[in-house]
Each structure stands twice: as C-alpha cells, then as structure tokens.
C-alpha cells in the first residue's frame, strides 16, 4: 500500500478522490462541505487535547486526521470548480511571504512585539483594498469559537479607543456583573439569568484579553485539563478505598477532592 501511495500530500488527495468516485465509499460520497464541519471541529479539539497532554504519538496521528479533513474540503471545492489544492498552497505561501516582510522584504522587526505590529500593519493595508466595511466589527469572523470571537470583538473595539484604562476597572466590572447575576437569580427569571451570566462571561474574557498574557480559550482548556486530572485522581483514591463517585456523598467526595489538591501542593513543594 505504501508503494502505491507514498507518504505525501498527493497520495492523500488521490485516496480522497478515489473514495469520492462513483464506485467509491458510500459514506464519503454523500459528504458535503457543511456535513464535514462537525468532523473538522472534532479533529481540531482532539489535536488540541493531545497537545495539552504533550502526547506526541497522538499529536502526530491527530495532525493526520486534521489534514485529511482539510484536504477533503479541497476535494469538494475541486469538484465544484471553485479552487484547487495548488490555489490553497499559493494563497498561504503568498500571504506568509507578504506578512513576513522583515524576512522576505525590506522591513525590519527585531522583537516579537515589532513583528506583531508589522503583521497588523500589513493586514490593515490588505483590508484597505477590500470593500469598505460599515463597522469595525465586520472584520471579526463569525466562524470563530464563541470565546475567540468575544476576544476579537473586544480587540476590535479597543483599537478605536473603546477600552478599559486598567485591569482594576475590568475587575470592578466583573464584580458588578456578579452582583447582577445574584439579583437575576433572586428574580427567578431564567431569560434574565441567562443574559446576566453571558455578561459575566464576557467580562471575564475581557479581563483575560486586557492582560494580554493568554487567550480565554487557552485558559479554559487548562482549567478543563486540571479539573479532569483532579477528578480522575479523586476516582483513583475512591477506588483504592473500595468506593465509587455515584455511591459517595457530596461531602465525602469533597474530602477526597481536597486530598487530591493537597497531593498536588506537596508535589509542587517537592519539585521546588
């Protein structure tokens, strides 16, 4: 099989074309651009999970799965006469060269900050050639995840000067929004509660964005990973004592949870 299909991009494209042929795979043949989005989203999540775990073998495997999904989209575009893989390569190669003018052109950037500023300047020049936008919000893609889109909307507004003066101001806003959630909870109005919870989430994302150290999605992934690891460790402690979570009281599970956190603290001290 490896002789017929050597390990290269053309081989994967050939396999996908064969699967989409009239006598190909029934499942692959019935897929559309939109039906594949769910799989594309899932493969991205699995790759990120493997990266968070630093699971190198799975990173390699998930990169392959992701590439397959990306190439599948190209195959569909080819069938529709829209563009080819060569067009995709040409577009991203031209963009990388154009936006790295400090490497391939005459600009200069000696730090990551200067590179980021140059990148934004070049992007702005590119967008100025596009049809004029009615709002700065028009450039924020709808396809982003909700967390990433929240950050991008806030950044777009900040570029116009509509931003906080300090992180303390954002913290005060979070406190204000938390109080409004409490008031909404008392009212018992589910629609109002949901609205205030959304405002609170948006305010927390704003603080993360304002600090400029990490992205909200990145921090939530870390929090997810920490919670998962702690819960697995708690399950292990329960199992060692002949217990299971759904047969253990919440109070007792909290004790096991605290024991897991204590183990983490001792491990950190030991590492120091």
Buried (B, 14 or more C-beta within 10 A) or exposed (E): EEEEEEEEEEBBBEBBBEBBEEEBEEEBEEBEEEEBEEBBEEBBEBBBBBBBEEEEEBBEBBBBBBEBBBBBBBBBBBEEEEEBBEEBEEEEEEEEEBBBBBEEEEBEBEEEEEBEEBBEEBBEEEEEEEEEEEEBEEBBEEEBEEBBBBBBBBBBBBEEEEBBEEEEEBBEBBEEBBEBBEEBEEEEEEEBBEBBBBBBBBBBBBBBBBEEEEBBBBBBBEEEEEEEEBBEBBBEBBEEEEBEBEEBEEEEBEEBBEEBEEEBEEEEEEEE
